[in-house]
Amino acid sequence: MRENPRGPSARSARLTAALEAAVDHRWPVVPGAVLRDGQCSCGDGDCPVPGAHPHDPPLLAATTDARMVRWWWERQSPDAPVLAATGRALSAVSLPAEAGARALAYLGALRLPLGPVLAMPGRYALLVAPYSLDALGEMLAQLPWVPGSLHYHGPGGFLPLPPGVGAGRVRWVLAPRPAADGGVWLPQVGPLLGELVEATVRLDSGRSAY
């Protein structure tokens, strides 16, 4: 039997997930738009990502304050998905799920330390330490080719967190693990970027980027 996304247990799971992300992981979170009867609560009939984006409150309101988080998910938006704002405390790179699974297997074989990894509908997202767009641009400029299906979640971006809702389920492939000084340990994006590009290129074209 499928869980009712508006039932008490589902709402409790979202509140728990929001508090864990904000308080334990130190990631700013905000409620996302809600999908109701196939329509996004943002009111845009042509919304390109219904139930999968910030709306009210806006992304800039994302916080780690437990009192605000409780108010949002207990009183204002109990059915809303949990979104983590990227750029301040975390960033990410996402790629098609098949390429993501291939990249994880290869990175694991190389024994490269990996941070949390999310499985979203059709995609994997590897969470990394915050990066600036300028620094990312410099790293990408050194690569021979960068596929368009590789997405970057840095300043001004966001990621859905488990359990997800509306736009689809979200789960941890690799769960967050504590850092020595609190929060969550996150790797730098540089050592991972080339392998993520290579895995995506192979999926897109069946050939190597190098």
Secondary structure by P-SEA (a helix, b strand, c coil): cccccccaaaaaaaaaaaaaacccccbbbbbcbbbccccccccccccccccccccccccccccccaaaaaaaaacccccccbbbbcccccccccccaaaaaaaaaaaaaacccccbbbbcccbbbbbbccccaaaaaaaaaaccccccccccccccbbbbcccccccbbbbbcccccccccccbbbbbccccaaaaaaaaaaaacccccc
